[in-house]
Amino acid sequence: MRELVNAFFDERSAAQHHISSYNDFVDNWIQSVVDNISVGDDEVPDGIIQTDVEGYKIKMGSIRVGRPQRKEADGSTDYLTPMEARLRDMTYDAPIFMEFIPVLEGIEHEPEEVNIGNLPIMVGSSRCNIEKDNLEELQNASYTHEEYYQELQRLQEDPLDPGGYFIANGSERVLVSLEDLAPNKVMVEFKKRYGRQVEVAKVFSQRNGYRALISVEKKRDGSLMVDVPNASNQIPLIVFMRALGLQTDEELVKAIVTHPDMMPTVLANIEDAREEHDVADRDEAIEFLGRKLAGGQAREYRRQRAESLMDRTLLPHLGHDPAERLKKAVYLGRMARSVLELAQGRNEEDDKDHYANKRIKLAGNLMEDLFRVSFTQLAKDIKYQIERAHSRNRELKVSTAVRSDVLSQRLLHALSTGNWVGGRSGVSQLLDRTAALAAYSHVRRVVSPLARSQPHFEARDLHPTQWGRLCPNETPEGPNCGLVKNMALTTEVSEGAEGEDIRHSLYDLGVEPLEVSEVTGGDDE
């Protein structure tokens, strides 16, 4: 066993999961965040800052992260090492450069690359100056394994240090992994409503940092209702599915029913929508949604609110384009089917503590959430500065409108205090250096978001699916017992893959793609 563990850690650091996640963030996700942000009204396309200056907007281009540097009092700069940052109470961060393209009257002008702020750099990551490839580049040398260790010792760095943490104002800070329910996955459960048990299917639909809880519930009288954010009351499922494009009763039945026993419930819901709510086609369904969302407003505004709910709020992980509405209708039908299967005893409720239903948010995911909010604030500030310069008849120049402190200070403040976006606290913690094992343990810690004051007996218990993934012994006593856990010795966290690659792999294995024509009778896939 010892040989196996030694071989495992010869190739990996104890914090490899954090390092890989952070590298993914810097190499891919940071550009994705920029590409999906827009500032202005709702009609502004992604990657654009729309100003109130007539005919003037800014297109956001590529973004890149440099290497950690220090700037001396005489203005000179040099590369910064982690030990120097510790000793001089500095922040181990690197400049971020971004390309902005001013667009005036539809004509794109010369791009400007601007320093938009500094990004904290993880020790041991691909942007760290003491990472082997970077160190060889800086020293213009090629090192063997032993020579690399000797060079680290010369720089006063520990060759056996796991990395995976940040240095903020000289303090070592680690981002603690967060355990959460898997997004974009339908889960069914029983809930108590007014002393009675009802069946509910819910999904945390997540896309580009926006997270919406969508649920389908079967009422006592058999009616199927949908809960969606921004709607004060529940909306009948059949009304929603008609508004999304399923027109005929046959299409609705095909989207939900897989067993004859489900037919009476679904037909009763279709009849209720027609008789009680006067909804028999798509236009009537959209009008019904508009009255629910903006009763008393102008008809055009009501329709706009209904379409915004369907495209932006409902199941955002399936897309924002009106062309995706049919997919959303089929998905709601699948959720309704899960509810009926649970109600008829054909399926059991999902186990929320099963580790297949959990996801771990690592340093890269947490930094992505923080960067998205911080960069949005920077983009809004650029818009304000451009409009201010225009009102004072100054030249409109992006480089003078960018205040790099806006981004840098938000990132550093969150890292220094542990107060993260979304109201979470304690995300960033002072690295425990009591002993080497304490540091290894700290970078492999996993925290549950559940409240410590509540019993949560099942969440605190050992679950069979934690075997080989989480340590069964290492958890604190007291209120944190079972909610603060640690990864097992040889745990690896998968880094995720592109959805398109997975789809093609499934097709290669014989999975057949869903033909929407099977539901609608059309030719679309």
C-alpha positions in Angstrom: 0.0 0.0 0.0 2.8 2.4 0.8 4.4 1.9 -2.6 1.0 2.6 -4.3 0.6 5.9 -2.3 4.2 6.9 -3.0 3.7 6.2 -6.7 0.5 8.2 -6.7 2.1 11.3 -5.1 5.2 11.1 -7.2 3.1 12.4 -10.1 0.6 14.6 -8.1 0.6 17.2 -5.3 -1.7 16.7 -2.3 -3.5 19.9 -3.7 -3.5 18.8 -7.3 -7.3 19.1 -7.5 -7.1 22.8 -6.6 -4.1 23.4 -8.9 -5.8 21.8 -11.9 -9.1 23.6 -11.2 -7.2 27.0 -11.0 -5.3 26.3 -14.2 -8.5 25.5 -15.9 -10.0 28.8 -14.7 -7.0 30.9 -15.9 -6.7 29.1 -19.3 -10.4 28.7 -20.2 -13.0 29.9 -17.8 -11.8 33.5 -17.4 -12.2 34.1 -21.1 -15.6 32.4 -21.0 -16.7 34.8 -18.2 -15.7 37.9 -20.3 -17.4 36.5 -23.4 -20.7 36.0 -21.6 -21.0 39.4 -19.8 -22.9 42.3 -21.3 -23.6 45.8 -19.8 -26.5 47.9 -20.9 -30.2 46.9 -21.5 -31.5 43.4 -21.9 -31.1 43.5 -25.7 -27.3 44.0 -25.6 -25.4 40.9 -27.0 -22.8 39.2 -24.9 -19.3 40.6 -24.8 -20.5 44.2 -25.3 -20.5 47.3 -23.1 -23.3 49.5 -24.4 -22.9 53.2 -23.3 -25.5 56.0 -23.3 -23.2 57.9 -25.7 -25.0 57.7 -29.1 -23.3 55.3 -31.5 -20.5 54.3 -29.1 -20.0 50.9 -27.6 -17.1 48.8 -26.5 -16.4 45.2 -27.6 -14.5 43.1 -25.1 -11.9 40.8 -26.7 -9.3 38.4 -25.5 -8.0 38.4 -21.9 -4.6 37.1 -20.6 -3.0 36.7 -17.2 0.7 37.6 -16.8 3.2 36.4 -14.1 3.6 37.6 -10.5 5.8 40.8 -10.4 6.9 43.3 -7.8 7.3 47.0 -8.3 9.9 48.8 -6.3 9.9 52.4 -5.1 12.3 53.5 -7.9 9.8 52.2 -10.5 11.7 49.0 -11.5 9.9 45.7 -11.8 11.0 42.1 -11.4 9.5 38.7 -11.0 8.1 37.9 -7.5 8.6 34.5 -5.7 6.2 33.2 -3.1 8.8 33.4 -0.3 9.5 37.1 -1.1 5.8 37.8 -0.9 5.6 36.1 2.5 8.6 38.0 3.9 7.6 41.4 2.6 3.9 41.1 3.3 3.0 41.4 -0.4 0.2 39.9 -2.4 1.3 37.2 -4.8 -0.6 38.4 -7.9 -0.2 39.0 -11.6 -1.5 41.7 -14.0 -4.5 41.0 -16.1 -4.4 42.4 -19.7 -7.5 42.7 -21.8 -8.3 43.8 -25.3 -11.0 46.4 -25.8 -12.3 47.4 -29.3 -14.1 50.7 -29.5 -17.0 50.6 -31.9 -18.2 54.0 -33.2 -21.2 54.2 -35.5 -20.8 50.5 -36.3 -17.1 50.8 -37.3 -14.6 48.9 -35.2 -11.5 51.0 -34.3 -8.0 49.9 -33.3 -8.0 47.5 -30.3 -6.5 48.7 -27.1 -4.8 46.3 -24.6 -5.3 47.6 -21.1 -4.2 46.4 -17.6 -7.5 45.9 -15.9 -6.2 44.8 -12.5 -4.3 42.1 -10.7 -5.4 38.4 -10.2 -4.2 36.5 -7.1 -2.0 33.6 -8.3 -2.1 30.2 -6.7 1.3 28.8 -5.6 2.2 25.8 -7.8 -0.2 26.7 -10.6 0.8 27.2 -14.3 1.2 31.0 -13.7 3.4 30.6 -10.6 7.0 31.7 -11.0 8.4 28.6 -9.2 6.5 26.1 -11.3 9.2 24.0 -13.1 8.5 25.1 -16.7 8.2 28.8 -15.7 11.4 28.6 -13.5 13.3 27.1 -16.4 12.1 29.9 -18.7 13.0 32.6 -16.2 16.5 31.2 -15.5 17.0 30.2 -19.1 18.0 26.7 -18.0 16.8 23.1 -18.1 16.6 21.2 -14.8 16.5 17.5 -13.8 14.2 16.6 -10.9 17.1 16.9 -8.4 18.3 20.2 -9.8 14.8 21.6 -9.7 14.6 20.7 -6.0 18.0 22.4 -5.4 16.9 25.5 -7.2 13.8 25.7 -5.1 15.9 25.4 -1.9 18.1 28.2 -3.2 15.0 30.4 -3.5 14.1 29.4 0.1 11.1 27.4 -1.1 10.1 24.0 0.2 10.3 21.4 -2.6 7.7 19.2 -0.7 5.2 22.1 -0.2 1.8 21.0 -1.7 0.9 24.4 -3.1 -2.8 25.0 -3.9 -3.0 28.2 -1.8 -2.7 32.0 -2.3 -0.6 34.7 -0.6 -2.5 37.9 0.3 -0.6 40.6 2.1 2.0 38.1 3.3 -0.6 35.6 4.7 -1.2 32.2 3.2 -4.9 31.7 2.4 -6.5 28.5 1.2 -9.9 28.2 -0.5 -11.9 25.4 1.1 -13.7 23.1 -1.3 -17.5 23.4 -1.1 -19.8 20.5 -1.4 -23.1 21.2 -3.1 -26.0 19.4 -4.9 -25.4 18.6 -8.5 -26.8 21.3 -10.8 -28.8 20.6 -14.0 -30.0 17.2 -12.6 -33.6 16.3 -11.9 -34.2 15.0 -8.3 -37.5 13.7 -6.9 -38.6 13.7 -3.3 -41.6 13.8 -1.0 -42.4 17.0 0.8 -44.8 17.9 3.6 -47.4 20.5 2.7 -50.1 21.4 5.3 -49.6 18.0 7.0 -49.9 16.1 3.7 -47.3 14.4 1.6 -46.8 15.7 -2.0 -44.4 14.6 -4.7 -41.9 17.1 -6.1 -39.3 17.0 -8.9 -36.7 19.8 -8.7 -33.6 20.9 -10.6 -31.0 23.6 -9.9 -30.6 24.9 -13.4 -27.3 26.7 -13.7 -25.6 28.6 -16.5 -22.8 31.2 -16.4 -23.2 31.8 -12.7 -27.0 32.2 -12.8 -28.7 29.5 -10.7 -32.5 29.0 -10.8 -34.5 26.4 -8.8 -37.3 25.0 -11.0 -39.7 22.5 -9.5 -42.8 20.5 -10.6 -45.2 19.5 -7.9 -48.2 17.1 -7.9 -51.0 18.6 -5.8 -53.5 16.7 -3.7 -56.2 16.9 -6.4 -53.7 15.6 -9.0 -52.9 18.9 -10.7 -49.3 19.4 -11.8 -47.8 22.8 -11.0 -44.5 24.5 -11.8 -42.5 26.8 -9.4 -40.2 29.2 -11.2 -38.3 32.3 -9.9 -39.8 35.7 -10.6 -43.3 34.2 -10.6 -45.2 34.9 -7.3 -47.6 31.9 -7.7 -47.3 28.4 -9.1 -48.2 28.0 -12.8 -50.0 25.0 -14.3 -47.6 22.7 -16.1 -49.8 22.3 -19.2 -50.0 26.1 -19.6 -46.3 26.3 -19.5 -45.8 23.5 -22.0 -48.3 25.0 -24.4 -46.6 28.4 -24.1 -43.2 26.7 -24.9 -44.6 25.3 -28.2 -46.4 22.0 -27.6 -49.7 22.7 -29.3 -51.8 19.6 -29.5 -53.1 17.3 -26.7 -51.2 14.4 -28.4 -47.9 16.2 -28.2 -48.4 17.0 -24.5 -49.3 13.3 -23.7 -46.3 12.0 -25.7 -44.0 14.4 -23.8 -45.1 13.1 -20.4 -46.8 9.7 -20.5 -44.7 6.5 -20.6 -47.2 4.2 -18.8 -51.0 3.9 -19.2 -51.6 4.6 -15.5 -50.3 8.2 -16.1 -52.8 8.9 -18.7 -55.8 9.9 -16.5 -53.8 12.4 -14.5 -52.3 14.1 -17.6 -55.7 14.2 -19.4 -57.3 15.7 -16.3 -54.6 18.4 -16.3 -55.1 19.2 -20.0 -58.9 19.5 -19.4 -58.4 21.8 -16.4 -56.1 24.1 -18.4 -58.8 24.4 -21.1 -61.8 24.7 -18.8 -60.5 26.6 -15.7 -57.8 28.8 -17.3 -59.2 29.1 -20.9 -55.9 27.9 -22.3 -56.1 25.8 -25.5 -53.3 27.1 -27.6 -49.9 28.8 -27.5 -51.1 32.5 -27.7 -53.6 31.9 -24.9 -50.9 30.3 -22.8 -48.5 33.2 -23.2 -51.4 35.6 -22.4 -52.1 33.6 -19.2 -48.4 33.9 -18.2 -48.4 37.6 -18.9 -51.4 38.2 -16.6 -49.7 36.1 -13.8 -46.4 38.1 -14.1 -47.7 41.6 -14.9 -51.4 41.8 -14.3 -52.9 45.2 -15.1 -50.0 46.2 -17.4 -50.2 46.9 -21.2 -50.7 43.8 -23.3 -47.3 44.2 -25.1 -45.5 44.5 -21.8 -47.2 41.4 -20.4 -46.2 39.4 -23.5 -42.6 40.6 -23.2 -42.5 39.6 -19.5 -43.8 36.1 -20.3 -41.3 35.6 -23.1 -38.4 36.8 -20.9 -39.5 34.3 -18.2 -39.5 31.4 -20.7 -36.1 32.4 -22.4 -34.1 33.8 -19.4 -35.5 32.4 -16.2 -36.9 29.0 -17.0 -34.2 26.2 -17.2 -31.3 28.6 -18.2 -28.9 25.7 -18.7 -30.8 24.7 -21.9 -30.2 28.1 -23.4 -31.6 31.6 -23.8 -32.6 31.5 -27.4 -36.3 31.3 -28.3 -35.4 28.3 -30.5 -34.6 26.3 -27.3 -38.2 26.6 -26.0 -39.2 23.2 -27.4 -36.3 21.6 -25.5 -37.5 23.2 -22.3 -41.1 21.9 -22.9 -39.7 18.3 -23.3 -37.6 18.7 -20.2 -40.6 19.9 -18.1 -42.4 16.8 -19.4 -39.6 14.6 -18.2 -39.8 16.3 -14.8 -43.6 15.7 -14.7 -43.0 12.0 -15.6 -40.6 11.6 -12.7 -43.2 13.1 -10.3 -45.9 10.7 -11.6 -43.5 7.7 -11.4 -42.8 8.6 -7.7 -46.5 9.0 -7.0 -47.4 5.7 -8.5 -44.6 3.8 -6.8 -42.6 3.1 -9.9 -39.6 5.0 -8.6 -38.1 5.9 -5.3 -37.2 9.4 -4.1 -33.6 10.4 -4.8 -31.0 10.2 -2.0 -29.6 13.8 -1.6 -26.6 12.4 0.3 -25.6 10.0 -2.4 -22.2 11.3 -3.8 -23.4 10.9 -7.4 -25.8 13.7 -6.6 -23.1 16.0 -5.2 -20.5 18.2 -6.9 -17.3 19.7 -5.3 -16.6 23.4 -6.0 -12.8 23.8 -6.1 -10.6 26.8 -6.1 -11.1 27.4 -9.8 -14.9 27.3 -9.5 -14.9 29.7 -6.5 -12.5 32.1 -8.3 -14.7 32.0 -11.4 -17.8 33.1 -9.3 -15.8 35.9 -7.6 -14.2 37.1 -10.9 -17.6 37.2 -12.7 -19.1 39.5 -10.1 -15.9 41.7 -9.8 -15.5 42.0 -13.6 -19.2 42.9 -14.0 -18.6 45.8 -11.6 -15.5 46.8 -13.6 -17.5 46.8 -16.8 -20.2 49.0 -15.3 -17.6 51.4 -14.0 -16.0 51.6 -17.5 -19.5 52.5 -18.9 -19.9 55.2 -16.2 -16.4 56.7 -16.8 -17.0 56.8 -20.6 -20.3 58.6 -20.2 -18.7 61.0 -17.7 -15.9 61.8 -20.1 -18.4 62.4 -22.9 -20.4 64.8 -20.7 -17.3 66.8 -20.1 -16.3 66.9 -23.8 -13.2 64.8 -23.3 -11.7 62.3 -25.7 -13.3 58.9 -25.3 -10.4 56.5 -24.6 -10.8 53.1 -23.0 -7.4 53.1 -21.3 -8.3 56.2 -19.3 -11.7 54.9 -18.4 -10.4 51.6 -16.8 -9.7 51.9 -13.1 -7.8 48.8 -12.3 -8.4 49.1 -8.5 -12.1 48.3 -9.0 -11.2 44.7 -9.9 -8.1 44.2 -7.8 -9.6 45.4 -4.6 -12.7 43.3 -4.8 -10.7 40.2 -5.5 -8.2 40.9 -2.7 -10.8 41.8 -0.2 -12.7 38.6 -0.7 -9.5 36.5 -0.5 -8.3 38.4 2.7 -11.6 38.2 4.6 -13.2 35.0 3.3 -16.5 36.8 2.5 -17.4 35.4 -0.9 -20.1 36.3 -3.4 -23.5 34.8 -2.7 -23.3 35.7 1.0 -21.0 32.9 1.9 -18.3 33.4 4.6 -15.3 31.4 5.6 -14.5 30.4 2.0 -10.9 31.7 2.3 -9.1 30.6 5.5 -5.6 31.1 6.9 -3.6 28.0 6.0 -2.9 25.8 9.0 0.9 25.5 9.3 0.9 23.8 12.7 2.6 20.8 11.1 3.2 19.5 7.5 0.2 17.1 7.9 -2.0 20.0 9.1 -1.3 21.9 5.8 -1.9 18.7 3.7 -5.2 18.2 5.5 -6.3 21.8 5.1 -5.9 21.9 1.3 -8.0 18.7 1.1 -10.9 19.9 3.3 -14.5 19.7 2.0 -17.2 21.8 3.7 -21.0 21.4 3.5 -23.1 24.5 3.1 -25.8 23.2 5.6 -26.4 25.3 8.7 -24.4 24.1 11.8 -27.3 24.9 14.2 -29.6 22.3 12.6 -29.4 18.5 13.3 -29.2 17.3 9.7 -28.6 13.8 11.0 -28.5 12.1 7.6 -26.2 14.7 6.1 -23.7 14.2 9.0 -23.8 10.4 8.8 -21.3 8.3 6.8 -22.7 7.3 3.4 -21.6 4.2 1.6 -20.8 6.2 -1.5 -18.2 8.2 0.5 -16.0 5.1 0.6 -12.7 5.7 -1.0 -13.6 9.4 -1.6 -13.8 10.9 1.9 -11.9 10.0 5.1 -14.4 8.3 7.5 -12.4 9.4 10.6 -11.2 13.0 10.1 -14.0 15.3 11.0 -14.2 17.8 14.0 -16.2 17.3 17.1 -19.1 19.6 18.0 -21.5 21.4 15.6 -19.2 20.8 12.6 -19.2 17.1 13.0 -19.9 15.3 9.7 -20.3 18.7 7.8 -16.6 19.4 7.6 -14.9 16.5 5.9 -11.6 15.6 4.3 -10.7 13.9 1.1 -9.3 10.4 1.3 -5.6 9.9 0.7 -5.7 9.0 -3.0 -8.9 10.8 -4.1 -8.9 12.5 -7.5 -11.5 15.0 -8.5 -12.4 14.8 -12.2 -12.0 18.1 -14.0 -15.1 18.0 -16.2 -15.4 17.9 -20.0 -17.1 19.7 -22.8 -20.7 18.7 -23.2 -20.3 18.3 -27.0 -17.5 15.7 -26.4 -19.7 13.7 -24.0 -22.6 13.9 -26.5 -20.5 12.4 -29.3 -19.1 9.7 -27.0 -22.6 8.7 -26.1 -23.6 8.6 -29.8 -20.6 6.4 -30.5 -21.8 4.0 -27.7 -25.2 3.6 -29.5 -27.3 6.3 -27.7 -29.9 7.7 -30.1 -30.4 11.5 -30.1 -33.8 12.8 -29.0 -35.8 13.7 -32.1 -38.1 16.6 -31.2 -40.2 15.4 -34.2 -41.1 12.4 -32.1 -43.0 14.8 -29.8 -44.1 17.5 -32.2 -44.5 15.7 -35.5 -42.1 18.2 -37.1 -38.7 17.8 -38.8 -36.5 19.5 -36.2 -33.9 17.6 -34.1 
